């Protein structure tokens, strides 16, 4: 059974390594091959092909419902229904919207994710609205180490995103009866928010109660990630598992108190049905999110098998649950929550086997913690490029605290709401104040220099093999498999980084939307040029692009951050960068925050035989706005590069007197017509011009005439909008290599 299950999972996972999905003829041929393999007894091959076929088929169905990028930014009037609790954020509210029949005839996807800026009212689940929305095709930032938003949207069934535009939306009717579960979750979240005003724990309580995490403070989010406890602040596999375990133990206790009733022969089935019923209800309260549904299904399989057979090997239960889940939702294999749920149910099954001995409980807890850590390590390395060093210790304290203390208190507050709203509010308020006392310790653990470890990026094949062998070690008792898993984990964590030769360097312009963030690495040093934008609705590109990239690249410390100027699209992410990465020094102009020293033309330093020179602005002269932005020239044995932010024509003329000819240049001001004058472009003589611009931005950057000007001068022009992160290697004795676009290097079938 374990071999067949692992083959099935591996087959499904292989689909997500493809650049394009296979067509119908290939799928028919593979289906025939699977049938032949099954008939002739080569069942692992048959199971692997079956998993591949299911995942590829679901991929085709999901892509067929996408909003086409050819219609990106199209504005339409839509009538439909709100199908999720609204998530208020600074200046906006986000919600999922299901268009009605008229929208389907317009070619709209079944589910949209919309933002409403400065809303007059909060839409409620189940309500029908008429609104105008500007739709965006399923897209996201593309950076090594960053989260894959396009895959996350696909996994959630979202075919397009967008925002409310045009006239004020009109409510047409509808109400709780159309979407009772979502309405109830929204009411609970609103009640918690009103009762906990003035505390930092509102978002955490909403996450624990109904799985909504939009209001969690950024510094708390960072601490949860750094300590490996992010899974505890929303109803996830661990919470559902703990809930099912508590229900199981309470029912067992009640059964023992009743002696041996007449219906004791039917007790195993009755107990399984009761536990399954309350667990499913709890999953619905959590919004039936994918991690929750997966865990509920896994608990159902475990209970069904135990009701039918009193003794079932844990490996068989896990494998049956995994096969069922992936067969129903092949996209589940791409989610870290799937593997967390897998490990959590393993812990449940281990605890159900226990007797009353405290020693057996302790052993089972240690085994479960080891299983969670081992399975999640390759997942976290592949998804985030980092693992939490304090995670096992913090989780050893936090998992029992959250699962057996905080979670029951949360459920108690929900149960009190219909009985006594005032008493429930008092409980929420006291609960919030209690949590506020816990956060300083968590923040201290997450902000330590050794809280997280960012090894150099491991190749995808190594991550995949490590995950497969680690899973096999969890479900199979063979010592050889466990030893191999330990070796592979050590290799993934401790492999040395590819060294840059002295005199060589690497320049990466990250995909941050409209803004700029670039990283320069020499053999032993690293520099960040700008930190990307902070967005209107909260969050920053530093959190989702820059910091994950540094972790993926194995950069533990930045020697210098240059803040070119204080505009939000360049300096907005500085606070998040400083909060998450050790930074030795920040340089910028007088208008930028937390800057010392100032950026002045003529400043020079050298790292690993690579020379850095500030070429603008000149001290003593008046430079305002974009023309005052800092510019840095880099020269090494591998070539030269010029880092520019938003200098306009006046600043460009000033730089021409300083000898700034470069092999590679960051195109100024995102390719707008206020910069890149003909004289400046000709004087630089660049071989490659890199543009940091957002996909489908409303300014139409880079402008066509600017693109034509750089190309006419002989430069290869690449944009982050089309290619994602752009990287150039400057190799001593060879010179600058070709521009490597991340979207081309990591092309996948679900990406734009």
Secondary structure, DSSP 8 states (H G I E B T S, - for coil): -HHHHHHHHHHHHHGGG-SS---HHHHHHHHHHHHHHHHTT-HHHHHHHHHHHHHHHHHHHHHHTS--GGGTTEEEEEEEEE-S--EEETTEEEEEEEE-HHHHHTT--S-EEEEEET-SS---TTEEEEEEEEEEES-----TTS--HHHHHHHTT--EEEEE-SS--EEEEE-GGGSHHHHHHHHHHHHHHHHSTT-S-HHHHHHHHHS--TTS-HHHHHHHHHTT-GGGGSS-HHHHHHHHHHHHHHHHHHHHHT-S-TTGGGHHHHHHHHHHHHHHHHHHHTT--HHHHHHHHHHHHHHHHHHH-S---HHHHHHHHHHHHHHH-GGGGG-HHHHHHHHHHHHHHHHHT--S-HHHHHHHHHHHHHHHHHHHHHHHHHHHS-EESSHHHHHHHHHHHIIIIIHHHHHHHHHHHTT-HHHHHHHHHHHHHHHHHHHHHHHHHHTSTTSEE------HHHHHHHHHHHHHHHH---HHHHHHHHHHHHHHHH-------TT-EEEEE---SSS--EEEE-SS-EEEE----B-TTS-BHIIIIIHHHHHHTT--EESEEEE--S-HHHHTTHHHHHHHSEES-EEE-TTSTT-BSB--TT-EEEETTEEEEEEE--TTS---GGGG--EEEEEETTEEEEE--S--HHHHHHHGGG----SEEE-GGGG-TTS--HHHHHHH--SEEEE---TT-TT-SS-HHHHHHHHHTT-EEEEHHHHSSEEEEEETTTEE---EEHHHHT--TT--
